[in-house]
Amino acid sequence: MTLVIGAASNDPTSVAVANTAADQLRNAGVRASVLALDPPTLYGQAIPDGRVDAIVGWHQAGGDLATALASRYGCPALQAGRLPDTRTTTPPPPPASNTPAPPSREDSVRAPSNLTGLCDEELQASIDAALTGHADVGKVVDQAEPQLWKMATVLPIMQDTTIAAAGPSVQNVELAGAVPVGIVATAGEWKKTRP
């Protein structure tokens, strides 16, 4: 068996984790290698073209669960079809220009989201309901997790943990939410009450 693990070349931690995983796989008899590529090439070409079999990357924990669930496992929206051209005349060609045209939306590199391409229509209705607020996101996640684990689409290797604490001598500290926006955002209001 041969396995190519992709990692973003601008992220030394991901490359190190990919190399460690490849070492472990080689010790188990798998011909594993690491392909470190710049992110646009990794996500825009190597994954869709099948040059990598797995990737090592980061997945942010926390935040809006419904959005995270939809971007990670949601089915892509249907593309709008083009109507046939019923015009009988063709417009004249635009004047020649030496200035290159700006890139179109189609030429832009899309940010990675549903890397696996997984699309489970049974889950999609629940994901949509959670996104629109018509279903409790916690219940949707509880329903989706067993199905996603059965499909083995993601193998979490590590979860980064941050612990925040404040002693009784500090007031106005908000310990809920993500560190950069929930906790540190209120730092201007913190007050020390005793030495």
N, C-alpha and C positions, 0 to 999 in steps of 0.2 A: 504494500500500500504506500502511496506517495501523497503527501499533504504539504501544500504551500500556505504558510501563514503570512498574511499581509499586515503591515503596520505603517503608520504615518512616519515618514522619515524625519519630520520636524518635532517629533515627540520621543525623546530618548527613553522615557519610562515605558512607553508602549513597545518600543523596539526591544528593550531589555526583557520585558515580560514575554514577548513573542519568542525571543531566543531561548529563554528558560523553558517555555512550553515545548519548543522544538527539541531541546535537549532531552526532556522527559519522554517525549514521543519516540525519539531515536533510541533511547535506552529500552523502550518497549518493543523495538523492532520496526517502527514506522519510519519510512524515509521522509523525514520532515525537514523543511527549509523555511527561511524567513525572507520575504521580499519587502524591503522598506522602500516606499514610494512617497512622493509628495502627495498631500491629501487630494487635490483634484484628480490626479492620475489614479490613485488608489480607489477612491469612491466613484469616480466618473467613468473609468475605463476597466481597471483590473478586476473589479467585482463583477460588473455586467458581462465582461468578456470571458470570465472564468479563469483568469490567470492566477487567482488566489482562491483557496478553498475555505478559508476562515480568516477572520480579522481579529486583531487585538485593538480595542479602542476603549474610550471612556463613555459611560452612560451616566448622566447626572441623576443622582437620587434626589427625591423631593420635588418641589414645584407642583404644577398643576397636573394631577394624575390623568385626567381625561385627555389632555393634550399630549402628554407623554405616551399614553396608550395608543392614541390615534396615529401619532407620527411614527411609532415603532412597529405597530402591527395592523394599521388600518389599510383597507383596500384603496388603491389610487382612484381618484375621481375619474369618471368617464371623460374622455376627450370630446370636445364639441366637434361634430362633423362639419365638413364644408358643403355648402349647397352648390349645385352645379351652376356654372356661369351661364346666364341666359342673355347676356348682352350680345348684340350683333356687331358692334364695332369695338375695335381695340384702341386703347388710348395710345398716344404717341410715346415713344421711349423717352425717359428723362435725359436731359443734356449730360454729356460726358463730364466727368469731374476727376481730378487727380487726388482729391481728398477721399481717403477710405471711409466707407460707411461705418457708423457705430455698430457694435455687435447687437444682434437682435436678441430677444428673449430666448429664442430657440438655441442660440449660440452660447448662452451663459451656462456656467457650470452650476448645477443645482446642488444645494446642500444635501448631505446624506440624511435620510430619514428612515424609511422602511427598507433597510439594506437587504433583508432576506427575501423581499418580494412576496412574503407570505400574505395571503389574502383568504381569510376564512369568512365567508358570507354570514355564517351563523353568529360570529362575533361582531361583525360590522354593524348590525342593527343595534346591539347593545352599546358599542363604542359611540355611534352617532347619538344615541339617547343620552349618554353621559356628557358628550360635548355640548349638547343643547340644553342640558339641565333637566331633561325629562326622566332621568334615571339617576339613582344614587351611585356616584362613581366608585365608592367603596364596595358596593354590592356587585358592580360590573367587573371590577378587578378580581374580586373573590370568585366570580363565575368564570372569568377568562383564564386565570392562572393555571388551573388544572389542565385545561385544553392546551395551553401554550407549553407547559412542561411536557405533556405527552408528545408534542411535535418536536421537542428538543431544538428549538430555534436559537436559544441563547444559553450559554454556559457561563454563569458568573464566576470569575476566578477570585476577585477581591472586592471588598466594599470599603471605601475610604470612610473613616468615621471622625467626626468632630464632636467634641464634648464642650459644652459651654456651661459655665457656672458663675454665680455671683453670690457673695457672702451677704450676711444680714446688714453689714455696714454700708452697702451700696443700694441706693434707691433708683427707681425708674428704669431698671434694666428689663428689656423685653427678651425673654429667652425662647420665644416661639418663632418658628420660621427659619429660613435659610440664613446662614451667618452673614453674608454681605448685605442682605436687604432687611432681614427681620431683626437681627440682633444689633449689629454695628450701626444700622441706620439711625438708631435712637441714642447714640453715644453722646450727643450734645446735651441730652437731658439727664445724664447720669449724675448722681450726687452722692458724695461720701458723707455719711452722717456722724461718724466718730473715727478717731485716729486708729 
